[in-house]
Every structure is written in C-alpha cells, then in structure tokens.
Amino acid sequence: MRILGTLILLSLLCTTGIAQNDIVPFPSGIPSPLEEEGRSNFRQGNEQLDSIYSYTYNSSSGSWEISRKVIFTYLQSNAGLWVSYKWDSASLSWKFLARNISYYDPLTRESKDTLQSWNTTGRVWENSSANYFKLDRFDQLSDKELSNWQNGTWKGVTRSFTNILIPNREQELVDQRWDDNLNQWEPFSKTNLEYRIPGNFNSRTWFNWDGTAGNWNSYRRTLWNYDAATNTQIQSTVEQNFDASTQIWDSTAISLYAYNSLGQLTEIKTENNNGWHRGWQNYSRNAFGYDGNGNEDSLLWQKWNDTLSRWDNQSKEITEWDQTFDKELDFKSFTWENGWIKRRRSTFQLTPTGNWAEITYFDKEPSRNEWLPQIRYVYYYSKVTSVKASMSQLSCALPNPIQKGYAYTCDALEANTSYTLQVQDISGRVLQKTPFKGSDSFQLTGNFSEGIYLLSIFDGQGWVYQNKVKIE
C-alpha cells in the first residue's frame, strides 16, 4: 500500500505497549482506539491514521472475510511502531505477524526501519531486516542500505549512495552489494545524471562494474531534448546503447512528445531504429486524456502493425477523480483482444477530509468479462483536536545578512525548551551545531567565510526554524 510507504514510523520505546502474546482478542469487528499519548505524527487534515483492516473476498459465499490488520502507535514525530496481525478463524483471535520499528533523527536526516517477525514457538519478536536511509539537504534520498539479521548480527545485503559531481548539474548513484568471500562491499552498477540549469534532466547513463579490470563500463543512456522557448518542456528523448567494439553510442529508439494548448502532454510516440536499410520505424504510442481539473483520466497504448500499416490497440486505463481533493475514485485497466477485456480495477472511498476510507481491488472473472472483488482495505482514523505548532508556522525576526559573534534571540521559541542551532554551507556540510535554551541568545561561532548558509533551529522532534542567510 502506498500509504504505508509514506509513514515515518516510531521507536523501540513503543514496544512496551505490545503484549508479548500471539493471541489477541478480536475487538468485535471495530478497532479499539489507541492510547491518546503521542497521536501527533501521521495526520491528514484533522485525522490521524490508527489502523488498516484488510478483507478477502469469498466468491463461493459472496461475502468479505476478515484477514489482516495493521495497528499504528505514535509517540513523537521521529519515533514509533506499526504491528501487523493475521486473523485466525479457528481460535477466533488475532495473531502477531510482524512489526516495524522506526526512528528518524531530524538533525542528521537519518532514519532506520527495523522489521521483526513473531516467533510463535519462543513467543518473542525476532529481527528480520533493516533499512537505513539518509536525506540530503534538499530532503531527497542520498543513501540507503538493506541489512538482514543472520546468526545474531546484522549482515549487509545491498546499499546505494549519491555523489554530487557538479553542484546542481551532475550526480552519480552507485549501487553496491555485500561480497561474503571478500567480506566487503563491492560495486555492481552506477547511474550518472546530468542536469540542465533549470533542473531538468539532460542525460542519464547506466554503467556496469568490471571487477576484473576494476573500472566502470557504460552500456546505455537516455538523452532529453527540450523546447527552445522555455527549455523546460520535453520535446523528445533518445535511447542509446554503447557499442564497446566501435566505442560509439548507437541510437536505438526515439520518443516524440506532443502537447495541447494548455501545455498538457497528449501523446508520446516511440520509433525504433531498425538498421541502416530501414531507419526509424513506428513502434508504439501513448495517448493521454484529462478531466476539467487537469487530472489524467485516460491512457491508451497502441503498437504499430507494420504488415497492415496501422496502429493496433493494446491496453487502456480510465481514471475517475474526486474533484475536491484531486484523488482517485475509480481506476480501471483493459487489454485488447478483438475488443476491450477487463483486467484490473481499484475503487476508492474518501473521508470528508479527503483521506482514504476504503480501497477495493478487483481482478477479471475468468469465465465472464466481469469484475471480481479480491481484497479490501478499510482505514480508521482518530480526530486530532490540538497540534503543536510546527516550526514552519513560526518566524524568528533575525536580520539578513547576520554577523559573526553577535548575539541573537528568537521570541517565537519556548523559553524552557532545549534547542540546537545548526549552520550548513551550500554543500550540506555542518559547520556549527550548538545547543541552547529558548530563553537564551545564540551566536555564530564557526569558522565562516562571507557567503550564503542554511541556518536551522531544531527541538527534540524536528526543525522549528530554517532559512537561507548571508553571513558577513
């Protein structure tokens, strides 16, 4: 589920609230409220997600049967837990399946998710896998690492990291995997990204690692071409493969983009290079449609029939959108087999504040061209009546530029709360990190040269003030 991937979940301290027992009474079909402590983390509008229940469809009885549930526990903005359960119809009770413990450090922008499974024999939680993430100064993923728990210790599996080659112009993403024989990380793939000045892609190149020669070998790349007027609207992309024998990039495919008068993408037509004697030939095209709010509500994919010199339908997608919240209400996909055949469908119900209330997934009924329900997710929320003011809502009346050695105060800070002042240069390097009380003054004491810096103030849960400042 997409919603699970967006959560910043909570810390090891949350585990004290989970009974160490694999039998959990079924709460009469309705999830009981979680404790009020720390319900301030995952919320949309004034609703905060407490649990998700899943049901599978029994086609024989024509009814929905309870299957799984996930319970979310919240303590603070950077630590927490979710626990999943499986419904046992024999004992009419819930049994533990897995839990995910997560912690995020807003100062270092690092987080770690630890997945554990329930050992029904020993009746204990056991480590399974862990994911480590680090965000760069732009809150984009820069490093990640996957580890598995083996023989009482964490063992690396894969990791990747981003290197900035030229600020705002070029970067590389390197993937590595753990080599048991060498007992070290070994590279296996790399991607180089080159950007234009406005931030759009210029090229993307893929490399494989040659362990014998100890170097990277490029094998594929994509080139982007933009309109001459704004240099922001994609006009075409070119796919190329590298010929190691000739040391030449060979173009294999080109995609041409078309737009309507509103600037909306209406068509992508792809042509393949079939050799010097045939040249570029039609291959496929995608046609896009939009509703009155500008949401994409249709997508048609066709392939070129060279024998009949025509475009043949392959598949299509139709999406209905909620016009208030711009969220999907109904998604349908079809394949072409001498007519449109139903393939997949998802329906969505929303709460009055625009959160998911229910999502149902359908498959194609084998004998008839009808939708067959498969699984349903039901979301339960609690109301959030008070929210601690976040830093983005407060303002510190600091001058800009600011002077080294001068004492500054921020009246928006709470007097008895502990804070940390952090200053970074434009590369993200931390040059100063100083703790202070909200009632006290702070000053820049680092070895700063004149220039632009990122000044941040953190409390125990995250940053409360952040601004680019000039230091003189």
DODO-480446 format. One record per residue (C-alpha): residue in one letter; residue number from 1; x, y, z. Coordinates in nm, 2 decimals. Example, Ala and Ser with C-alpha at 12.3 -4.5 7.8 and 13.67 -1.06 7.14 Angstrom:
2
[r a,1,[1.23,-0.45,0.78]],
[r s,2,[1.37,-0.11,0.71]],
//
This chain:
472
[r m,1,[0.00,0.00,0.00]],
[r r,2,[0.13,0.34,-0.09]],
[r i,3,[0.02,0.48,0.25]],
[r l,4,[0.25,0.25,0.44]],
[r g,5,[0.54,0.38,0.24]],
[r t,6,[0.48,0.74,0.34]],
[r l,7,[0.48,0.68,0.71]],
[r i,8,[0.77,0.78,0.93]],
[r l,9,[0.72,0.52,1.20]],
[r l,10,[0.82,0.52,1.55]],
[r s,11,[1.08,0.39,1.81]],
[r l,12,[1.18,0.09,2.02]],
[r l,13,[1.01,0.25,2.32]],
[r c,14,[0.68,0.18,2.16]],
[r t,15,[0.73,-0.20,2.20]],
[r t,16,[0.65,-0.17,2.57]],
[r g,17,[0.28,-0.12,2.48]],
[r i,18,[0.25,-0.45,2.29]],
[r a,19,[0.16,-0.76,2.49]],
[r q,20,[0.40,-1.05,2.44]],
[r n,21,[0.13,-1.29,2.34]],
[r d,22,[0.03,-1.42,2.00]],
[r i,23,[-0.34,-1.44,2.08]],
[r v,24,[-0.52,-1.10,2.07]],
[r p,25,[-0.89,-1.08,2.13]],
[r f,26,[-1.09,-0.97,1.82]],
[r p,27,[-1.24,-0.63,1.90]],
[r s,28,[-1.60,-0.70,1.78]],
[r g,29,[-1.51,-0.60,1.42]],
[r i,30,[-1.42,-0.24,1.51]],
[r p,31,[-1.07,-0.14,1.61]],
[r s,32,[-1.05,-0.01,1.97]],
[r p,33,[-0.89,0.34,2.00]],
[r l,34,[-0.52,0.36,2.06]],
[r e,35,[-0.40,0.54,2.37]],
[r e,36,[-0.40,0.92,2.35]],
[r e,37,[-0.03,0.95,2.41]],
[r g,38,[0.16,1.08,2.11]],
[r r,39,[-0.11,1.09,1.85]],
[r s,40,[0.05,1.38,1.67]],
[r n,41,[0.25,1.23,1.39]],
[r f,42,[0.06,1.09,1.09]],
[r r,43,[-0.24,1.30,1.01]],
[r q,44,[-0.41,1.45,0.71]],
[r g,45,[-0.63,1.74,0.78]],
[r n,46,[-0.76,1.68,1.14]],
[r e,47,[-0.75,1.29,1.10]],
[r q,48,[-0.47,1.06,1.21]],
[r l,49,[-0.44,0.70,1.08]],
[r d,50,[-0.49,0.45,1.36]],
[r s,51,[-0.53,0.12,1.18]],
[r i,52,[-0.59,-0.06,0.85]],
[r y,53,[-0.81,-0.37,0.83]],
[r s,54,[-0.79,-0.60,0.52]],
[r y,55,[-1.06,-0.84,0.39]],
[r t,56,[-1.05,-1.11,0.13]],
[r y,57,[-1.35,-1.19,-0.09]],
[r n,58,[-1.50,-1.54,-0.07]],
[r s,59,[-1.65,-1.59,-0.42]],
[r s,60,[-1.84,-1.90,-0.31]],
[r s,61,[-2.03,-1.73,-0.03]],
[r g,62,[-2.02,-1.39,-0.19]],
[r s,63,[-1.90,-1.23,0.13]],
[r w,64,[-1.60,-1.05,0.27]],
[r e,65,[-1.38,-1.23,0.53]],
[r i,66,[-1.15,-1.05,0.77]],
[r s,67,[-0.79,-1.13,0.70]],
[r r,68,[-0.52,-0.89,0.84]],
[r k,69,[-0.49,-0.57,1.03]],
[r v,70,[-0.21,-0.31,1.10]],
[r i,71,[-0.22,-0.10,1.41]],
[r f,72,[-0.02,0.22,1.43]],
[r t,73,[0.12,0.36,1.75]],
[r y,74,[0.25,0.72,1.78]],
[r l,75,[0.48,0.87,2.04]],
[r q,76,[0.65,1.16,1.88]],
[r s,77,[0.73,1.29,1.54]],
[r n,78,[1.05,1.09,1.49]],
[r a,79,[0.99,0.76,1.66]],
[r g,80,[0.72,0.49,1.65]],
[r l,81,[0.58,0.15,1.55]],
[r w,82,[0.33,-0.04,1.35]],
[r v,83,[0.22,-0.40,1.42]],
[r s,84,[0.05,-0.64,1.17]],
[r y,85,[-0.18,-0.93,1.27]],
[r k,86,[-0.34,-1.22,1.10]],
[r w,87,[-0.69,-1.33,1.18]],
[r d,88,[-0.71,-1.69,1.30]],
[r s,89,[-1.06,-1.83,1.22]],
[r a,90,[-1.00,-2.14,1.42]],
[r s,91,[-0.94,-1.96,1.75]],
[r l,92,[-1.14,-1.65,1.65]],
[r s,93,[-0.85,-1.43,1.75]],
[r w,94,[-0.57,-1.22,1.61]],
[r k,95,[-0.21,-1.35,1.59]],
[r f,96,[0.10,-1.15,1.55]],
[r l,97,[0.27,-1.14,1.21]],
[r a,98,[0.53,-0.87,1.20]],
[r r,99,[0.61,-0.52,1.33]],
[r n,100,[0.82,-0.23,1.20]],
[r i,101,[1.01,-0.01,1.44]],
[r s,102,[1.14,0.32,1.30]],
[r y,103,[1.34,0.61,1.42]],
[r y,104,[1.43,0.94,1.24]],
[r d,105,[1.69,1.19,1.35]],
[r p,106,[1.60,1.53,1.22]],
[r l,107,[1.95,1.67,1.29]],
[r t,108,[2.13,1.42,1.08]],
[r r,109,[1.83,1.34,0.85]],
[r e,110,[1.90,0.97,0.91]],
[r s,111,[1.63,0.70,0.97]],
[r k,112,[1.63,0.33,1.03]],
[r d,113,[1.34,0.09,0.99]],
[r t,114,[1.37,-0.24,1.16]],
[r l,115,[1.13,-0.52,1.06]],
[r q,116,[1.07,-0.80,1.30]],
[r s,117,[0.87,-1.13,1.28]],
[r w,118,[0.68,-1.30,1.56]],
[r n,119,[0.83,-1.64,1.67]],
[r t,120,[0.52,-1.84,1.78]],
[r t,121,[0.74,-2.11,1.94]],
[r g,122,[0.96,-1.88,2.15]],
[r r,123,[0.68,-1.62,2.17]],
[r v,124,[0.93,-1.34,2.11]],
[r w,125,[0.99,-1.08,1.84]],
[r e,126,[1.29,-1.16,1.62]],
[r n,127,[1.48,-0.93,1.39]],
[r s,128,[1.43,-0.99,1.02]],
[r s,129,[1.56,-0.70,0.81]],
[r a,130,[1.66,-0.33,0.85]],
[r n,131,[1.66,-0.04,0.61]],
[r y,132,[1.88,0.27,0.67]],
[r f,133,[1.80,0.59,0.49]],
[r k,134,[1.97,0.93,0.48]],
[r l,135,[1.83,1.25,0.32]],
[r d,136,[2.04,1.53,0.17]],
[r r,137,[2.00,1.90,0.25]],
[r f,138,[1.71,1.91,0.00]],
[r d,139,[1.53,1.63,0.18]],
[r q,140,[1.60,1.39,-0.11]],
[r l,141,[1.72,1.04,-0.06]],
[r s,142,[2.10,1.03,-0.07]],
[r d,143,[2.20,0.70,0.10]],
[r k,144,[2.02,0.37,0.18]],
[r e,145,[2.13,0.03,0.30]],
[r l,146,[1.94,-0.30,0.34]],
[r s,147,[2.06,-0.55,0.60]],
[r n,148,[1.93,-0.89,0.70]],
[r w,149,[1.95,-1.04,1.05]],
[r q,150,[2.17,-1.36,1.04]],
[r n,151,[2.32,-1.56,1.33]],
[r g,152,[2.26,-1.28,1.59]],
[r t,153,[2.41,-1.00,1.39]],
[r w,154,[2.32,-0.76,1.10]],
[r k,155,[2.46,-0.85,0.77]],
[r g,156,[2.46,-0.61,0.47]],
[r v,157,[2.28,-0.70,0.15]],
[r t,158,[2.28,-0.40,-0.08]],
[r r,159,[2.34,-0.03,-0.04]],
[r s,160,[2.35,0.28,-0.26]],
[r f,161,[2.47,0.63,-0.22]],
[r t,162,[2.47,0.95,-0.42]],
[r n,163,[2.77,1.16,-0.51]],
[r i,164,[2.74,1.52,-0.62]],
[r l,165,[2.99,1.56,-0.90]],
[r i,166,[2.90,1.92,-1.00]],
[r p,167,[2.65,2.10,-0.77]],
[r n,168,[2.31,2.13,-0.94]],
[r r,169,[2.45,1.99,-1.26]],
[r e,170,[2.57,1.63,-1.23]],
[r q,171,[2.55,1.35,-0.98]],
[r e,172,[2.61,0.97,-0.97]],
[r l,173,[2.42,0.70,-0.79]],
[r v,174,[2.63,0.40,-0.70]],
[r d,175,[2.49,0.06,-0.60]],
[r q,176,[2.69,-0.20,-0.41]],
[r r,177,[2.63,-0.55,-0.27]],
[r w,178,[2.80,-0.74,0.01]],
[r d,179,[3.06,-1.00,-0.10]],
[r d,180,[3.08,-1.28,0.15]],
[r n,181,[3.40,-1.41,0.01]],
[r l,182,[3.58,-1.08,0.02]],
[r n,183,[3.40,-0.97,0.33]],
[r q,184,[3.35,-0.62,0.19]],
[r w,185,[3.11,-0.41,-0.02]],
[r e,186,[3.16,-0.44,-0.40]],
[r p,187,[3.01,-0.21,-0.66]],
[r f,188,[2.79,-0.36,-0.93]],
[r s,189,[2.60,-0.07,-1.10]],
[r k,190,[2.61,0.30,-1.14]],
[r t,191,[2.39,0.57,-1.29]],
[r n,192,[2.51,0.92,-1.38]],
[r l,193,[2.26,1.20,-1.40]],
[r e,194,[2.34,1.53,-1.58]],
[r y,195,[2.10,1.82,-1.53]],
[r r,196,[2.03,2.14,-1.72]],
[r i,197,[2.04,2.47,-1.54]],
[r p,198,[1.66,2.48,-1.47]],
[r g,199,[1.70,2.14,-1.30]],
[r n,200,[1.57,1.92,-1.59]],
[r f,201,[1.75,1.60,-1.70]],
[r n,202,[2.00,1.64,-1.97]],
[r s,203,[2.12,1.28,-1.98]],
[r r,204,[2.11,0.96,-1.78]],
[r t,205,[2.39,0.70,-1.83]],
[r w,206,[2.40,0.34,-1.69]],
[r f,207,[2.72,0.16,-1.60]],
[r n,208,[2.82,-0.20,-1.51]],
[r w,209,[3.12,-0.27,-1.28]],
[r d,210,[3.40,-0.48,-1.43]],
[r g,211,[3.56,-0.64,-1.13]],
[r t,212,[3.85,-0.79,-1.32]],
[r a,213,[3.96,-0.46,-1.48]],
[r g,214,[3.85,-0.25,-1.18]],
[r n,215,[3.65,0.01,-1.38]],
[r w,216,[3.30,0.11,-1.49]],
[r n,217,[3.17,0.03,-1.84]],
[r s,218,[2.89,0.24,-1.98]],
[r y,219,[2.62,0.04,-2.17]],
[r r,220,[2.31,0.26,-2.20]],
[r r,221,[2.19,0.62,-2.18]],
[r t,222,[1.89,0.84,-2.23]],
[r l,223,[1.91,1.19,-2.37]],
[r w,224,[1.64,1.46,-2.31]],
[r n,225,[1.56,1.74,-2.56]],
[r y,226,[1.36,2.05,-2.45]],
[r d,227,[1.17,2.32,-2.63]],
[r a,228,[1.38,2.62,-2.73]],
[r a,229,[1.14,2.88,-2.58]],
[r t,230,[1.14,2.78,-2.21]],
[r n,231,[1.39,2.49,-2.21]],
[r t,232,[1.15,2.31,-1.97]],
[r q,233,[0.90,2.12,-2.19]],
[r i,234,[1.03,1.78,-2.31]],
[r q,235,[1.02,1.75,-2.69]],
[r s,236,[1.19,1.41,-2.73]],
[r t,237,[1.40,1.15,-2.56]],
[r v,238,[1.66,0.93,-2.73]],
[r e,239,[1.77,0.59,-2.61]],
[r q,240,[2.12,0.48,-2.69]],
[r n,241,[2.33,0.17,-2.64]],
[r f,242,[2.71,0.18,-2.62]],
[r d,243,[2.90,-0.04,-2.87]],
[r a,244,[3.22,-0.14,-2.70]],
[r s,245,[3.38,-0.26,-3.02]],
[r t,246,[3.34,0.07,-3.20]],
[r q,247,[3.33,0.29,-2.89]],
[r i,248,[3.02,0.46,-3.04]],
[r w,249,[2.68,0.53,-2.89]],
[r d,250,[2.41,0.38,-3.12]],
[r s,251,[2.06,0.53,-3.11]],
[r t,252,[1.80,0.26,-3.07]],
[r a,253,[1.48,0.45,-3.00]],
[r i,254,[1.34,0.80,-3.00]],
[r s,255,[1.02,0.92,-2.83]],
[r l,256,[0.84,1.23,-2.96]],
[r y,257,[0.62,1.43,-2.72]],
[r a,258,[0.31,1.63,-2.82]],
[r y,259,[0.11,1.88,-2.61]],
[r n,260,[-0.22,2.06,-2.62]],
[r s,261,[-0.28,2.43,-2.59]],
[r l,262,[-0.28,2.40,-2.21]],
[r g,263,[0.06,2.25,-2.21]],
[r q,264,[-0.07,1.91,-2.12]],
[r l,265,[0.11,1.60,-2.26]],
[r t,266,[-0.13,1.44,-2.51]],
[r e,267,[0.09,1.19,-2.69]],
[r i,268,[0.42,1.01,-2.68]],
[r k,269,[0.52,0.83,-3.00]],
[r t,270,[0.81,0.59,-3.00]],
[r e,271,[1.01,0.50,-3.31]],
[r n,272,[1.27,0.22,-3.32]],
[r n,273,[1.59,0.22,-3.53]],
[r n,274,[1.57,-0.09,-3.74]],
[r g,275,[1.91,-0.06,-3.90]],
[r w,276,[2.06,0.15,-4.18]],
[r h,277,[1.85,-0.01,-4.45]],
[r r,278,[1.51,0.07,-4.28]],
[r g,279,[1.59,0.36,-4.05]],
[r w,280,[1.34,0.48,-3.80]],
[r q,281,[1.01,0.29,-3.78]],
[r n,282,[0.69,0.34,-3.58]],
[r y,283,[0.68,0.12,-3.27]],
[r s,284,[0.43,0.24,-3.01]],
[r r,285,[0.23,0.54,-2.89]],
[r n,286,[0.06,0.65,-2.57]],
[r a,287,[-0.24,0.89,-2.59]],
[r f,288,[-0.34,1.09,-2.28]],
[r g,289,[-0.67,1.25,-2.18]],
[r y,290,[-0.76,1.49,-1.90]],
[r d,291,[-1.06,1.60,-1.70]],
[r g,292,[-1.17,1.95,-1.62]],
[r n,293,[-0.93,1.98,-1.33]],
[r g,294,[-0.63,1.87,-1.53]],
[r n,295,[-0.61,1.52,-1.39]],
[r e,296,[-0.51,1.24,-1.63]],
[r d,297,[-0.83,1.04,-1.68]],
[r s,298,[-0.74,0.82,-1.97]],
[r l,299,[-0.44,0.65,-2.12]],
[r l,300,[-0.44,0.45,-2.45]],
[r w,301,[-0.14,0.24,-2.55]],
[r q,302,[-0.11,0.12,-2.91]],
[r k,303,[0.16,-0.06,-3.12]],
[r w,304,[0.24,-0.02,-3.48]],
[r n,305,[0.13,-0.30,-3.71]],
[r d,306,[0.39,-0.30,-3.99]],
[r t,307,[0.20,-0.55,-4.20]],
[r l,308,[-0.13,-0.36,-4.21]],
[r s,309,[0.04,-0.01,-4.16]],
[r r,310,[-0.19,0.09,-3.88]],
[r w,311,[-0.19,0.14,-3.50]],
[r d,312,[-0.34,-0.15,-3.31]],
[r n,313,[-0.49,-0.12,-2.96]],
[r q,314,[-0.30,-0.29,-2.68]],
[r s,315,[-0.43,-0.16,-2.35]],
[r k,316,[-0.61,0.14,-2.19]],
[r e,317,[-0.66,0.29,-1.85]],
[r i,318,[-0.96,0.50,-1.73]],
[r t,319,[-0.95,0.70,-1.40]],
[r e,320,[-1.22,0.89,-1.23]],
[r w,321,[-1.11,1.16,-0.99]],
[r d,322,[-1.26,1.34,-0.69]],
[r q,323,[-1.28,1.70,-0.80]],
[r t,324,[-1.24,1.84,-0.44]],
[r f,325,[-0.93,1.66,-0.33]],
[r d,326,[-0.78,1.55,-0.67]],
[r k,327,[-0.76,1.19,-0.56]],
[r e,328,[-0.86,0.88,-0.75]],
[r l,329,[-1.21,0.74,-0.70]],
[r d,330,[-1.21,0.46,-0.96]],
[r f,331,[-0.92,0.32,-1.17]],
[r k,332,[-0.99,0.06,-1.45]],
[r s,333,[-0.74,-0.11,-1.69]],
[r f,334,[-0.83,-0.31,-2.00]],
[r t,335,[-0.65,-0.52,-2.26]],
[r w,336,[-0.74,-0.55,-2.62]],
[r e,337,[-0.84,-0.90,-2.76]],
[r n,338,[-1.07,-0.83,-3.05]],
[r g,339,[-1.25,-0.59,-2.81]],
[r w,340,[-1.18,-0.44,-2.47]],
[r i,341,[-1.13,-0.71,-2.19]],
[r k,342,[-1.15,-0.61,-1.83]],
[r r,343,[-0.81,-0.65,-1.65]],
[r r,344,[-0.77,-0.47,-1.31]],
[r r,345,[-0.98,-0.22,-1.11]],
[r s,346,[-0.94,-0.03,-0.79]],
[r t,347,[-1.22,0.18,-0.62]],
[r f,348,[-1.16,0.44,-0.35]],
[r q,349,[-1.38,0.59,-0.09]],
[r l,350,[-1.27,0.91,0.09]],
[r t,351,[-1.34,1.06,0.43]],
[r p,352,[-1.49,1.41,0.45]],
[r t,353,[-1.14,1.54,0.49]],
[r g,354,[-1.00,1.36,0.18]],
[r n,355,[-0.83,1.07,0.34]],
[r w,356,[-0.87,0.71,0.23]],
[r a,357,[-1.16,0.54,0.39]],
[r e,358,[-1.18,0.22,0.18]],
[r i,359,[-0.99,0.08,-0.11]],
[r t,360,[-1.12,-0.23,-0.30]],
[r y,361,[-0.92,-0.42,-0.56]],
[r f,362,[-1.08,-0.63,-0.84]],
[r d,363,[-0.95,-0.88,-1.09]],
[r k,364,[-1.11,-1.02,-1.40]],
[r e,365,[-1.36,-1.30,-1.36]],
[r p,366,[-1.21,-1.59,-1.57]],
[r s,367,[-1.53,-1.71,-1.74]],
[r r,368,[-1.71,-1.38,-1.79]],
[r n,369,[-1.58,-1.03,-1.87]],
[r e,370,[-1.68,-0.90,-1.52]],
[r w,371,[-1.50,-0.75,-1.23]],
[r l,372,[-1.43,-1.00,-0.94]],
[r p,373,[-1.36,-0.85,-0.60]],
[r q,374,[-1.03,-0.96,-0.45]],
[r i,375,[-0.92,-0.76,-0.14]],
[r r,376,[-1.05,-0.46,0.05]],
[r y,377,[-0.87,-0.22,0.29]],
[r v,378,[-1.06,-0.02,0.55]],
[r y,379,[-0.89,0.27,0.72]],
[r y,380,[-0.97,0.40,1.07]],
[r y,381,[-0.87,0.74,1.20]],
[r s,382,[-0.89,0.94,1.52]],
[r k,383,[-0.96,1.31,1.54]],
[r v,384,[-0.67,1.54,1.63]],
[r t,385,[-0.80,1.84,1.82]],
[r s,386,[-0.47,2.01,1.91]],
[r v,387,[-0.15,2.02,1.72]],
[r k,388,[0.18,2.16,1.85]],
[r a,389,[0.28,2.45,1.63]],
[r s,390,[0.54,2.33,1.38]],
[r m,391,[0.85,2.54,1.31]],
[r s,392,[0.73,2.63,0.96]],
[r q,393,[0.45,2.83,1.12]],
[r l,394,[0.68,3.03,1.35]],
[r s,395,[0.91,3.31,1.25]],
[r c,396,[1.23,3.44,1.40]],
[r a,397,[1.29,3.81,1.34]],
[r l,398,[1.66,3.76,1.25]],
[r p,399,[1.84,4.01,1.03]],
[r n,400,[1.97,3.90,0.70]],
[r p,401,[2.26,3.93,0.65]],
[r i,402,[2.38,3.84,1.00]],
[r q,403,[2.71,3.90,1.17]],
[r k,404,[2.95,3.65,1.33]],
[r g,405,[2.99,3.69,1.70]],
[r y,406,[2.67,3.89,1.75]],
[r a,407,[2.40,3.75,2.00]],
[r y,408,[2.06,3.68,1.85]],
[r t,409,[1.73,3.57,2.00]],
[r c,410,[1.41,3.43,1.86]],
[r d,411,[1.09,3.53,2.06]],
[r a,412,[0.89,3.25,1.89]],
[r l,413,[1.08,2.98,2.08]],
[r e,414,[0.95,2.83,2.41]],
[r a,415,[1.16,2.97,2.69]],
[r n,416,[1.22,2.64,2.88]],
[r t,417,[1.27,2.42,2.58]],
[r s,418,[1.61,2.30,2.46]],
[r y,419,[1.71,2.37,2.10]],
[r t,420,[2.00,2.32,1.87]],
[r l,421,[2.14,2.58,1.63]],
[r q,422,[2.28,2.43,1.32]],
[r v,423,[2.46,2.61,1.03]],
[r q,424,[2.54,2.44,0.69]],
[r d,425,[2.72,2.56,0.38]],
[r i,426,[2.57,2.52,0.04]],
[r s,427,[2.72,2.17,0.00]],
[r g,428,[2.54,2.05,0.31]],
[r r,429,[2.85,2.04,0.54]],
[r v,430,[2.76,2.12,0.90]],
[r l,431,[2.99,2.40,1.02]],
[r q,432,[2.83,2.47,1.36]],
[r k,433,[2.59,2.28,1.60]],
[r t,434,[2.53,2.45,1.93]],
[r p,435,[2.27,2.36,2.20]],
[r f,436,[2.08,2.65,2.38]],
[r k,437,[1.76,2.72,2.57]],
[r g,438,[1.48,2.91,2.41]],
[r s,439,[1.51,3.19,2.66]],
[r d,440,[1.88,3.24,2.58]],
[r s,441,[2.06,3.41,2.30]],
[r f,442,[2.28,3.23,2.04]],
[r q,443,[2.56,3.34,1.81]],
[r l,444,[2.76,3.22,1.52]],
[r t,445,[3.09,3.09,1.64]],
[r g,446,[3.21,2.87,1.35]],
[r n,447,[3.48,2.95,1.10]],
[r f,448,[3.26,3.11,0.84]],
[r s,449,[3.37,3.30,0.53]],
[r e,450,[3.14,3.55,0.38]],
[r g,451,[2.86,3.37,0.18]],
[r i,452,[2.52,3.20,0.19]],
[r y,453,[2.44,2.94,0.45]],
[r l,454,[2.14,2.74,0.58]],
[r l,455,[2.06,2.82,0.94]],
[r s,456,[1.83,2.58,1.12]],
[r i,457,[1.70,2.55,1.47]],
[r f,458,[1.58,2.21,1.60]],
[r d,459,[1.38,2.10,1.90]],
[r g,460,[1.36,1.74,2.01]],
[r q,461,[1.12,1.65,1.72]],
[r g,462,[1.24,1.83,1.42]],
[r w,463,[1.34,2.17,1.28]],
[r v,464,[1.14,2.47,1.40]],
[r y,465,[1.31,2.74,1.20]],
[r q,466,[1.51,2.72,0.88]],
[r n,467,[1.62,2.99,0.65]],
[r k,468,[1.90,3.08,0.40]],
[r v,469,[2.10,3.36,0.54]],
[r k,470,[2.40,3.56,0.43]],
[r i,471,[2.69,3.57,0.68]],
[r e,472,[2.92,3.86,0.68]],
//
